[in-house]
């Protein structure tokens, strides 16, 4: 018997797959119908137990871990699985895909990641939506009800108290030079603060002829001799307020007028760098079907509708924190909002040189509606 036990004592039973170790973490859900490989290797999931709402997971297997010419994975979004555990309704040992070399079970077992299959993920997701994300533990002990249920705080580690960005960021500067001819006569160079960057962000820059300096999250630009044209802040896990060093560096870049772009956690860090504030969402946005409205013109009398010059993007998302709109300085405006709950999905400075979005324009998994934002960034350099 294997169980997921939530911090309030609620238990969900199922069958074990993957590794057989016990783990704890923050239980969250993802609504995507595909993309489990990319999700499990997304560093933004560090410290979390991931519930897939789509009922069948594993049917197209897992591709190889081959690396590209720059030394990072061709198929994964990082070089490791970052979730602490996986919860599914039905895990498939049988897989069929021309690119697959392993089953999901074998891949997770190899990386020491436990999973539970046979869970009523609809009921679990409804509970998380009503209560909010909860801490939980995957346990395979027979006496779990008599020990864990009475005192869950003893057994659960809260990943939100950790600096998860420091765990997933690179440890030294890495430089990637594109083999694609730049779209400009002079090759752009971008410094990227790696707060848990997805590989497809790097691919998105490299395919546009951009040279990338990948920096540790706490790298001091002022103390380096790197030459660069712009600053980028990546996605990543956990509370953005843990990233004090990154926040300080981004603030200095903006003061110097250096074009700056952030994605996901990068939006929250950018907001904090300009004096704004962030807060934790009830259950976050995780999936590949999140609708976002672009606010092209300042809203009239607080009304934001289709007559106000908006367009809607269907986006890929993975975040648990958001920017407080009321905390933004007067020369900054909300650029995108979430069509479901109205939360801030993008911010932009009135100069057009500094901006960020909560969603993932690089996708993987998900739609590529917002891929043009990389070109928008390069156009202001």
Protein Blocks (a to p, Z undefined) as FASTA:
>chain_A
ZZdddfkopacddddehjfbdcdddddddfbfghklmmmmmmklgoiacddfbfbghjlo
padfbdcfkopafkbcbfbdfbfbdcdfbdcfbdcdfkbcbdfklmmmmnopacdehiaf
klmmmmmmmnopcdddddfbfklmmmmmmmmmlmpccfklpcfklmmmcfbdcddddfbd
cfbfbdcddddddehiafklmmmmmmnopacddddfklcfklpcbdcfbdcddddedjfk
lmmmlmmmmmmmmmnopacddehjlmmmmmmmnopacdddfkopadjkbccdddfbacee
hiacfknopacdddddddfbdcdfklpcfkbccfbdcfklopafbdcdfklpaccdfbdf
klogdjfklmmmmmmmmmmZZ
